[in-house]
Amino acid sequence: MSDIFIDILRDVKVIKVKEPLAEILGAFKIKDAVVGYTFIDTVKMAGHVCPTIASAYVCCQEALKKDIAHHLVEAESHHQREEEALFTRLEGHNIGEPVAVMKSDHIDFRSRKQELYKLIHNWQSIEFENFKRKILEIGEYLVRELENHIFKEDNILYQIALQVLNEKEWEEIKRDCDKIGYCCFTPADQKTQV
């Protein structure tokens, strides 16, 4: 293979995945290791390069991107459970401002996640540089703001809820959450029902 061709192959984006089974079996020295598969790795495994190999690699990249977008949109039931089960009860205890802030975050997240989902599923109709710019913009925003949102949930909202809600209200919240349903992160007692 010519050096020019190898340089082109090296520029193809790496597919990065977690390998939990390999981690359990002790294949990695660090926890939560990520394995990168390059197009060159794929060519070596296949023993040759052809349009079929290249197409399979690109399809895998696209499937991973769509899976991420799908899980972000699927996480909507988490926001719905908070809004319909938890927030209403907190508002009943006159806890308004923290709830309003969290609802505002949810509205913004919904918009950004839907935009990302549409962008990824319609990538062919968008000029590549614009597509790349928008993906990075939305991705960076979601990473940054979801981290801030989770911090506010854990350190403010949930702490207030633990102080003001009684046992009966928590039981009602659990029942309401079970009715609304769960997404990709489901409590163990609900996995058979989902």
C-alpha positions in Angstrom: 0.0 0.0 0.0 1.3 3.5 -0.8 2.2 5.9 1.9 -0.3 8.4 0.5 -3.1 5.8 0.8 -2.1 4.9 4.3 -2.1 8.6 5.3 -5.6 8.9 3.9 -6.7 5.9 5.9 -5.2 7.3 9.1 -7.3 10.4 8.7 -10.6 8.4 8.9 -12.3 9.0 12.2 -11.7 6.4 14.9 -14.7 4.4 16.3 -14.4 4.5 20.1 -16.3 2.0 22.2 -16.3 0.7 25.7 -15.8 -3.0 26.1 -17.3 -4.0 29.5 -16.6 -7.7 29.0 -13.0 -7.1 28.2 -12.8 -4.9 31.3 -14.3 -7.6 33.5 -11.9 -10.1 32.1 -9.0 -7.8 33.1 -7.9 -6.8 29.6 -7.4 -3.2 30.6 -5.2 -1.6 33.2 -7.6 1.3 33.8 -11.3 1.3 34.7 -13.7 2.5 32.0 -11.2 2.1 29.2 -12.2 3.0 25.7 -11.1 1.0 22.7 -10.5 2.7 19.4 -11.0 0.9 16.1 -9.4 2.6 13.2 -10.2 2.1 9.6 -6.7 0.6 9.2 -7.6 -2.0 11.9 -10.8 -2.9 9.9 -8.8 -3.3 6.7 -6.2 -5.5 8.5 -9.0 -7.7 10.0 -10.7 -8.0 6.6 -7.5 -8.6 4.8 -8.3 -6.1 2.1 -10.0 -2.8 1.4 -13.0 -2.4 -0.8 -16.2 -0.3 -1.0 -18.0 -2.9 1.1 -15.5 -2.6 4.0 -15.5 1.2 3.8 -19.3 1.2 3.7 -19.5 -1.1 6.7 -17.1 1.2 8.7 -19.1 4.3 7.8 -22.4 2.6 8.7 -21.0 1.6 12.1 -19.9 5.2 12.7 -23.4 6.5 11.8 -25.2 3.8 13.9 -23.1 4.9 17.0 -24.0 8.5 16.4 -27.6 7.8 16.0 -27.6 5.6 19.1 -26.2 8.4 21.2 -28.8 10.9 19.8 -31.6 8.3 20.4 -30.5 7.8 24.1 -30.5 11.6 24.6 -34.0 11.9 23.3 -35.1 8.8 25.2 -34.0 10.4 28.4 -37.0 12.7 28.1 -39.0 10.4 30.4 -36.5 11.3 33.1 -37.5 15.0 32.7 -41.2 14.0 32.5 -40.9 12.0 35.8 -39.3 14.9 37.5 -41.8 17.4 36.2 -45.0 15.4 36.8 -44.0 13.4 39.9 -41.5 15.4 41.8 -41.8 19.1 40.8 -45.6 19.2 41.4 -45.2 18.0 44.9 -42.4 20.4 45.6 -44.5 23.3 44.3 -47.2 22.1 46.7 -44.7 22.9 49.5 -44.1 26.4 48.0 -40.7 25.4 46.5 -41.0 27.5 43.4 -37.7 29.0 42.3 -35.5 25.8 42.1 -38.3 24.0 40.3 -38.7 26.9 37.8 -34.9 26.8 37.1 -35.0 23.1 36.5 -38.1 23.3 34.2 -36.3 26.0 32.2 -33.3 23.7 31.8 -35.6 20.9 30.6 -37.2 23.1 28.0 -33.8 24.1 26.6 -32.5 20.5 26.7 -35.5 19.2 24.8 -34.9 21.8 22.1 -31.2 21.0 21.8 -31.6 17.2 21.9 -34.3 17.3 19.2 -32.1 19.5 17.1 -29.2 17.0 17.5 -31.5 14.1 16.7 -32.8 15.7 13.5 -29.3 16.8 12.5 -27.9 13.3 12.8 -30.8 11.7 11.1 -30.6 14.2 8.2 -26.9 14.5 7.8 -26.9 13.9 4.1 -28.9 17.1 3.4 -26.5 19.4 5.2 -23.2 20.7 4.0 -20.4 18.9 5.9 -18.7 21.9 7.6 -22.1 23.2 8.8 -23.0 19.7 10.0 -19.7 19.4 11.9 -20.0 22.9 13.4 -23.6 22.3 14.6 -22.8 18.8 16.1 -19.9 20.3 18.0 -21.9 23.3 19.2 -24.8 21.2 20.4 -22.6 18.4 21.9 -20.4 20.9 23.8 -23.5 22.7 25.1 -25.2 19.5 26.2 -22.1 18.1 28.0 -21.5 21.4 29.8 -25.1 22.2 30.7 -26.2 18.7 31.6 -23.3 18.5 34.0 -24.4 21.8 35.6 -28.0 20.6 35.6 -27.1 17.3 37.4 -25.1 19.3 39.9 -28.1 21.5 40.7 -30.4 18.4 40.9 -28.0 16.5 43.3 -27.0 19.5 45.5 -30.0 21.7 45.6 -33.3 20.2 44.3 -33.0 16.7 45.6 -31.6 17.9 48.9 -34.7 20.2 49.3 -37.0 17.3 48.3 -35.4 15.0 51.0 -36.1 17.7 53.6 -39.7 18.6 52.8 -41.3 15.5 51.3 -42.7 12.8 53.6 -42.7 9.1 53.2 -46.2 9.0 51.7 -45.3 11.5 49.1 -42.2 9.5 48.1 -44.3 6.4 47.7 -46.7 8.4 45.4 -43.7 9.8 43.5 -42.4 6.2 42.9 -45.9 5.1 41.7 -46.1 8.1 39.4 -42.6 7.4 38.0 -43.5 3.8 37.4 -46.6 4.9 35.4 -44.7 7.4 33.3 -42.0 4.8 32.6 -38.3 4.7 32.3 -35.8 4.9 29.5 -32.2 3.6 29.0 -31.5 3.8 32.7 -34.2 1.8 34.4 -34.5 0.8 38.1 -33.9 -2.9 38.7 -37.5 -3.4 40.0 -38.9 -2.1 36.7 -36.7 -3.9 34.1 -39.1 -6.7 33.5 -42.0 -4.3 33.1 -40.4 -2.0 30.6 
